[in-house]
Amino acid sequence: MEYTVVMGFRGDITMDELFYRWFNDHKEKLQKMGIQTDLISKSIQSCNPNPSIFVDHLTSTRGGRVTVWKSGFIDMEILDIQSVELIFFKHLDLTVEYSDIENLLDEYIEKLISQS
């Protein structure tokens, strides 16, 4: 894979902020891979005790969304644009299942750019 997550899990930064920074920093690199970052949105912290960010991605055949909560939960989902069929879904608790997020997005990105 041509990209890497350069930041690991750190106690001084919340999980939602870590991913928000990563997606902002890697928009151009993802675009070169054929992935358009359509939207990066953060929830309002004062309205939600567990704020999140979500990022929407588009390719010519698929749409994906990654949602990351401050608490460390993450959902990754991909739909086929033509059939609206769910191709990929993963829900993880990063505080339990992953202490290192170096390769966390590999499967999501691979499935997003895959044509089959």
N, C-alpha and C positions, 0 to 999 in steps of 0.2 A: 504494500500500500504506500502511496506517495506522501501521506501526511502522518503526523504524529501529534498526540496530545502532549504538549510540552510541560504542562503543569500537573503535578500529582495532587493527591488529597492532602490538604493542609488544614490544621486546626484554626489558623488565623483568618480563613476566608470560608464563607458558607458555600455549600455545594451549588446553590442556584447562581451565586455570583461567579464562581469558578467557570461554570458552563457559559454563562452570559459573556464573560470575557473571551473564552475560547471561540465561541461562534462569531463574535464580532471580529476577532483577530484573524479568523480563517475563512472569511467570506470569499475573498479573492481566490484562494487556493481551491476551495470547493467549486467555485464557478469554473475554474480551469478543468475540473474533473467532470463538468456537465451538470453540476448541482447548483441551482439558483436558490440562494437564501432569500425567501420571500418575506418573512416577518420574524422579528425577534421582539418579544413582548415580556415585560415584567409585571407581576401583580403588585398592587399597592400594599405595602407592608402594614400600614395602619389599619387596613380593613381585613387583614388575614393573618392569623398567628403563624401560619406555615406558608409564607409566600413562595411563589414559583416563577420560573421563566418558561416560555415555550418558544420553540423555533420551528418554523415551517420551511420545508425544502421542496423544490420541484425539479423534476427531470422531464424529458420528453414523454415518458410513459408512466411515471410514478410520482406520488406525493407523499411526503413523510413529515412527521412531527416528533420532536423530542421535548418532553416536559420534565423539568427537574425542580424538585421542591427543596426548600432550605433544609429540611430535615434529612435529606439524603436519598429520598425515593426518586426513581427515574422511570418514565415510560417512554418507549420508542415504538413507533408504529408507522407502517408503510401501506399505502393503498395503491392499487392499480387504477390509473386515471380512467381508462376505458370502461372497465367492468365494475369499478368501485369495490372490488374484492380486497379484503384484508390479506396482505401478503406476509406481513411480519408484525409481531407484537412481542414486546418484552417488558416486564415490570421487575425492577430490582430494588433492593435496599442496599445502597452503596456503602452504608456504614457497617453492614454485616457481610455482604457478598463480595465486595471489592474494597480493598484498602488502597489499591493502585488503579487509577483510571486510565493508565497509559494507552491501553488498547480497547477501551470500553466501546468506542464508537465504530470500530472496524467492521463488525458484522452489519450494523445499521447502514453504513456507507456502502459497503459491498452490495447489499441487497437493493439499495436505492439506485445504484448505477447499473445493476444487472438487467439484462434484457429478457431473461427467461424466468 
